Amino acid sequence: MSGSRYINTSTKVNVLELLKFVDDFEENKEWSVQVFVIRHGQTDANLRHIIQGQMNTVLNDTGISQAKLCGEVLRDIQFNSVWSSDSSRCLQTRDNALGKQTDSLPNDLIHETHLFRERGFDEYEGKTAKEVQKLLAALGKTWDSFGEEPAALRLRLSEGWDILLKEARERKLRRVALFSHGGSISNLVHHLIKERSYELADSIPTSRINGGLNNTSITIVNVGFKDGVLSGTDNEGKYADWGVITEFNNCNHLNYSRVYSRSDITKSVEEEVVDNF
């Protein structure tokens, strides 16, 4: 599928919109670091509704075009470090979105890690969602009953988030880019809200974070730190960070007019929206 249908004529407007989030962050001295979390671009497996999990799939032509359009709205935002899942589709998205921006960063501030990979689905990876649903129905099982356990996934993502924040605090980094996967980003957001008591901006109803994430969508998290604690949990078992999710699943760079869940998507766009995994 050609990426030409994603030509965006309002890039300047979208850039200014994202820069407003940057300005708001800078004006609030309570915040220590701002993290832009970006989902990877489209793959052929996405188009075919194939469960990718930790399969090492690559972007198709549309996915590359999406990543470049994402880069158009990120180019005026200076990132102090860049993190990514070590899956090829995330690394390709990073390289096409940020391009030469990463050239100015020291190697030790560019990270590729398994901690932000997608949830693993074992023998079900490579099958279509419909095939898996039929198999699960026949076995009387649910999506959570196979592969990497959801609790283990969130523990892995939490570990990655702690390491990312520890680096940001120790090195006084103000803005971080993180490239990951639909399922992982959704689980990370739910972890931050449920386990770390992060808040949602008033503009994002709680119901919206339960929807799917679009390819190359942007989610923004502002983070502050508790005094005297570096990262991880304190002696009372509480996390040392706190924050607000100020934007969720922004894909205006694709002319989607900010899509949060599948019920919000028009039929023509829904054909482009694929399963998180």
N, C-alpha and C positions, 0 to 999 in steps of 0.2 A: 504494500500500500504506500502510495506516495506521501511524503511529508508536506507537500505543497498546500494541502488543505488547511494546514496550521499557520499559514501566513497571518501575522498579527499586525494590524494597522494602528494599534494603540499602545505600542511599547512604552512611549514616553509617559503616558498616564499610569501604566502599571508600575514603572520604575518609581515614579513619585509616590505611588501608594505604598510600596514597600519601604521607601525611605522615610515615610511618616512613622512606621514602626521603629525604625532606627532612631529617629529624632525623639520619639516618646521615651525610648529606652535611655538615651543619653541625658534627657532632662530629669529623670528620676534617679537620684543618687543612691537609692536603696538597692538597685540592681548591680550585680557584679559582672555577669556574662550573659550574652544573648546568643542562643543557638538556633540556627536555621536548619531544620530537618527536612531533607528532600528525598522523595521517593524516586527510584530509578525509572528510566524511560521504558517505553513499550518493547516487548519481545514478541517473537512469533508464538511462543508458548502462551503469552497473555491473550493474543488474538484467538487462539484455539481453546482457551479456557483450560489449559493444562496446569496441573499442580506442579509448580517448579520447586518449592521448598529450597533445598540447598543444591539443586542441580545448577551447574555453572553455565547458564544460558547467556546469550549476548543480545544486544539491542538490534532491532531491525531498523530499516531506513527511517520509519516514522519515529522510533524511539530516539534516534540520533537527532532528528529535526526538533523533537520536543526538548531534548537536553540543551540544544543550542538556543532555543527560544527562552528557556529557563535562564540560561546564561545572560541573555539580553537584559533581564530585569535584575540580575545579581551583579552585573559588572561594576556598578558604582558603589557596591558594598564591600568594604575591605575586611577580609577574614584574616584573623591572626593564627588560626590553625584549621586544618581540614581533616575530618575523620570519615571513614567509609567502611562498609562491609567489604570483605575481600572477594566478594562475588564479582565476576566480570561485568555484569550488567550495571552494577553500582559504580565500579571504577570507570567504565565507559561514560556513564552519566556525569560523573565528577569531571572527567577530562574534557568532555564536550561543553559542559556548563561553565566551568571556571577557566579552562584554557590556560593562558599564560599567567593568570593571577597567582597560580600556585608556584610559578618559577621564582617568585621573590621570597618564598617561605623556606626556612631551613628544613632539611630533610627530616629532622626530628620533630617537626610540627605537622608532618603529613603522615597520617596513620591509616593502615589497612588492617582490619582485624576481624576475626571470626565472631567476636562478641556481638556485632551488629548484623550478623547474617539472618536470613529468614528462618523461620521455624522448620525443623527437619521433619519430613513425612515418610521416611524410610521407603518401604516397597511401593508406596502409593505415589511417589514422585514419578512424573512422566505420564500419568493417567489423567484423563479429563475429569473435571469436577463431577460430571454426570456419572461417569464410570465409578468413581469413588463413592458417590452417594448410593448407588445401587448395591455396591459391595457392603457398605456399612449397614444398609437396611437389611440385607440378607443375614448379616451377622448380629444384628441387634445392637450395633455400636454407634457411637457419635464421633464427631470430628475430633473431640478431645481425648478419645480413647486409644489413639495410636500415634506413633512417631514421638517426637520430642514433647514431653508433657508441658502443658501451658505454664505450670509453676516453674519448671526448669527454664523455660524460655524467658520468663520475666526475671528470674534470678540472673541469667546470663546478661540480659539487657541492662539490668540494674548495676551489675559489675562494670559493664562498659561505660555507663553514664557516670558512675563514681570516678573512674579513671579519667574520663574526659574532664569532669569538673575539677578534679585534683590538679591536673595540669594547668587548667585555666586559672585556678586560684594561685598556685605556686608561681606561675610565670606572668601573672597579671594580664591575661588575655581577655579582651573585651568581646570579641565576636568569633563564633565558631560555626563552621559548616559541617553537617553530618549527612552522609548519603546512605540510605538504607532501603528497606523493603516495606510493602504495604502492611503485611501482617505484623512485622516487627515494630513499625512506627505506631500502629494502633495499640499494640500491647504495651509499648513504652509509655504512651500517653495515659492509658488506663492505670499503669503502675504509678506514674507520677501523681495522679489524682487520688487514687485509692490508698496507696501506701505512704506517699510523701506529703499528702495534703496540698498539692499544687492546686491552684484555682484556674477556672476558665474565665476568660474575658467575658464581660456582659454580652458582647455581640455574638457569642457562641453558645447556643442552647446545649445542654448536656446531651440531648437526643442526637445531636449532629455528630458527635464523636463515635457513634456506633455504626456509622455508614462506612462505605468503602473509601479508599484513597485513590485519587487519580494518578496516573503516571506523571512524574516530575512535579507533583504538587508540593507546595511549600507550607510547612508548619513552623511556627515561631514560638520559642519558649524563652522567657526572661527569668533569670535565676539570681537569687541572692544567697548569702551564706550567713550562718549563725556565728556570732562572735566566739572566737576561741576554739572553734572546731574546724578541722580542715576538710574532711570528706567522710563518707560512710555514715555510720550511726554513732550517736553519742552514748554515754553510759546508761541512759534510760531506754536505749533501743530506738531512738528517734533519729531520722535522717538529718544531717547537718545542713542540708540545702532546703530552700523553699522557693516557690516561683509561681508564675502565671503563664498559662498558654494563651498568647495574645492573638494568634491566628492559626487556623486549622484547615488544611487541604486547599490552600489558595492555588488555583491554577489559571488565573486570569491571563497569564502569558499565552495560554492556548485558546483564548477567547471563550472560555467555558462559563464566564460570569460567576465565579466562585461557587463551586459545587461541593457540597458537604456529604450528601448521601444519595443513594440511587433514586429515592423517591423525588429528589429535587431535579433530576436530570431529564431533559427533553429526549424524545425518542431518537432523534438524529445523533445526539451526543452519546446516548446510552450504548449505542453500537460500538463506541470506542472505549467504553469503561469495562474493565476486566477484573477478574477475581484478584484479591490481594496477594494470593500466594502464587 
